[in-house]
Amino acid sequence: MTILENLWYGNVHPVEEFLEGNKDYKNLLRIVVKDQERLSASLSPEQAELFERYASAVREMNATAEVEAFSYGFRLGVRLMTEPFGVIKDEA
């Protein structure tokens, strides 16, 4: 199967593969989860609801940024692959 076919059929998961061996990310995730649990336990019900809405919005914002970064990186990669080698253009 080609990479495009694997991508089409959902066999390629760029985010999971990108972060799989990233120790810094795993450490930060552990800290975030632990601190979020401690913070949530100390909040009143109203504060907990506000915090959950905030956390949800941050997750959605981060997901949107990740999609845009992936799309930009893909487009940039295609441009790099289609650009002739040895040609340097001065865009200044």
C-alpha angles and dihedrals in degrees: 000000000000123000090253091053091048090049091049093050093047096249093125119070107180097184094050093045092045094053099034097099099025105122094184091055093048091050092049091047091052091051093047093050093047094047093044090053092049092047094046091051091056097051130095115243091261092048091046090054091049091048092049091052089049093048091047091052091049091051091050091047091050092048090052091049091049092052091049092047091049092048092047092048091050092049091047091050091052090049090050091050094050097044114101114252119243094024115117116189120197105219094181 
